């Protein structure tokens, strides 16, 4: 999609990752899909928060950076998640990966360990695993978009997110 010069393209991805954090804390890190499926997820090891000034960001790493006071303050300053390390658990499968909200690049994706030494079967197993995680990411983002592009965003979700951030401010005291 072509956008006029100077128009920001990254806001939706950052909103998505910030909403993912909010949604996780509000729903005990459980995600239910409209098709009846569900998954557990978390954010761990890496959290990059960025405001409107591209030169000013906070990079937090270590166990559960979303619980750090620095992350809470970044939210209070209006910063959004620009990159994070995510864990998705669906059934017996677990994937970890880093996702950038600015361009939706996925990196460091950990797939299953193939159970066979046959090269074609290994390829099929890894391909199936990649397809499954891609579907989960798509379903999660589509759920976000349904909320973000509806009246529910302004009427319900955004006020709830603002209250969530305000509660974090109270917890800092």
Residue pairs with C-beta under 8 A, 6 or more apart in sequence:
3 9
9 102
10 82
10 101
10 102
10 103
11 80
12 148
13 82
13 100
13 101
13 102
13 103
13 104
14 50
14 80
14 81
14 82
14 101
14 102
15 80
15 101
15 148
16 101
16 141
16 144
16 148
17 80
17 81
17 82
17 83
17 84
17 99
17 101
18 75
18 80
18 81
18 161
19 144
19 147
19 148
19 157
19 161
20 41
20 43
20 81
20 84
20 86
20 140
20 144
21 43
21 66
21 81
21 84
22 160
22 161
22 164
23 31
24 31
24 41
24 42
24 43
25 164
26 160
26 164
29 40
29 41
29 42
30 38
30 39
30 40
31 38
31 39
31 40
31 41
31 140
31 143
32 38
33 39
33 139
33 143
34 143
35 139
37 90
37 139
38 90
39 88
39 89
39 90
39 136
40 88
40 89
40 90
41 86
41 87
41 88
41 89
41 140
42 86
42 87
43 65
43 66
43 84
43 85
43 86
43 87
44 63
44 64
44 65
44 85
44 86
44 87
44 96
45 61
45 62
45 63
45 65
45 85
46 59
46 60
46 61
46 65
46 83
46 84
46 85
46 98
47 59
47 60
47 61
47 65
47 66
47 71
47 81
47 83
47 84
47 85
48 57
48 58
48 59
48 60
48 81
48 82
48 83
48 84
49 57
49 58
49 60
49 71
49 74
49 75
49 79
49 80
49 81
49 82
50 56
50 57
50 58
50 79
50 80
50 82
51 57
51 77
51 78
51 79
51 80
52 78
57 79
57 82
58 70
58 71
58 74
58 79
60 68
60 70
60 71
62 68
65 71
69 172
72 168
72 169
72 171
72 172
73 172
75 165
75 168
76 165
76 168
76 169
76 172
80 101
81 101
82 100
82 101
82 102
83 98
83 99
83 100
83 101
83 102
84 98
84 99
85 96
85 97
85 98
85 108
86 96
86 97
86 98
86 99
87 94
87 95
87 96
88 94
88 95
88 96
88 97
88 133
88 136
88 137
89 95
90 132
90 136
93 112
93 129
93 132
95 109
95 110
95 111
95 129
95 133
95 136
96 108
96 109
96 110
97 106
97 107
97 108
97 109
97 110
97 133
98 106
98 107
98 108
99 105
99 106
99 107
99 137
100 107
106 137
109 130
109 133
111 126
111 129
111 130
111 133
112 125
112 126
112 129
114 121
114 122
114 125
114 126
115 125
116 122
116 125
147 153
147 157
148 157
